[in-house]
């Protein structure tokens, strides 16, 4: 199984975002991961391993400090 499939399976097909800066959810996002979704590294510069990544919907990923906020 490919790494992306492993991340998707672990997340049970739902966004794993728990950021308070996302106004469209409280707690965990739980949006269904359909089409384009992102593998987000928890530790900047860390490796792409299951222990260092989260599955995120596009909306949440755009709100992360290192990817979207202030960069568009």
Helices and strands as residue ranges (DSSP letters): H 3-10, E 37-41, G 50-52, E 53-57, H 58-61
